[in-house]
Amino acid sequence: MLAKTSFPRKRCPVANAWLAGFLLLGSELLQGQAPAPLPPGDGRDLVATACTQCHALRPIQMKRDGLGGWRETVQEMVIRGAQLLPEEAETVIRYLAGNFGPGINPMQTGDLPPGAAVSPSSGAAKDISLPEGPGKEVVQARCTICHDLGRVVTARRTRDEWERLTRNMIARGPEASPEQVQAMISYLTAQFGKAGE
């Protein structure tokens, strides 16, 4: 008789994403929340079909990214199993960037999913004020193009973390000169740096 060999079971990443999306959608339905509709436009049906095979619409509706960022996201999803032909992927990328791009506020467009609470990290930027200091104006002007200031004031990061994050955000959406980028990094480190840095 041969000895029984036990191998660890690996779950397919697509199956993991599908399960997570199913559980999120199920929790919304159990709470009496219907998924929010997508804005009209070329690509809407592709997003509704291809993306919801693995997850709910909420992550899409809450994200704000530029054309390059959405391209990376869609390409990653295709690698993970999203069923899109290359021309369909391009249509989806243009749809997402046009409807969920930088500067498009879900609070203004009505795209905020049902049941989503307005909190410091998702509320209006006008409710949050930044501390005074050199660089405040550029942080306020650039960061609020894509999201509210709740994301800024609730985090403590090292200078290296603020630099990586700031450069990543500038590459995805709002333009800024090298001097403005440095002013943002210095301000964020001074006001929201980790203790002892």
C-alpha positions, 0 to 999 in steps of 0.5 A: 500500500502506498503512503498517502501524501498530503499537498497543501491546497492552493486556491486560485486567485480568481476564485479568491477574488470571486469569493471576496466579491460574492461575500461583499455583495451578499453582505450589502444585500443582507443589509438591504443595500442594492449595488449602486448603478454605474453611470451611462457610457460606452463600457458600462456593460463591460464593467458590469459584466466582467468586473462583477465576476470577481467582486462587487462594484463598490471598489470601482465606484470608490476609487479615483484614478487617472488613465494610467492607473486604471490601465494598470488596474485593468491589466492586473485584473485581466491577468487575474482572469477578467474576461476581456478582449484587448479592445474591450479592455481599452473601452473599460479603461476609458470608461473608468477614467472618464467616470472614476478619474481624478477630480470626480467626486462621488459626493457630487455625482451621486455615485456614492454607493448606498450605505456608504458613510461620510467619514473623515476619510471619505467626506468633503474636503471642506470639513477638514483643515490642514495645519499652517506651514510651508507647503500647505497650499500646494498639498491642499490644491493638489491632493483634493483634485483626486480625493479629500483631505481625510486620507492625508490627516489620518495617516502618520508616515515616515519621510520615505513613505510620504515621498513614495506616496506623493510621487505615486499620486502625482504620477497618476493625476495632478501635475506638480513641478519638482519644487511643488513635489518637494514642498508637499513631501516636506509639509506632509513629513513635518505635519503628519510624520511618524514620531521621532522622524 
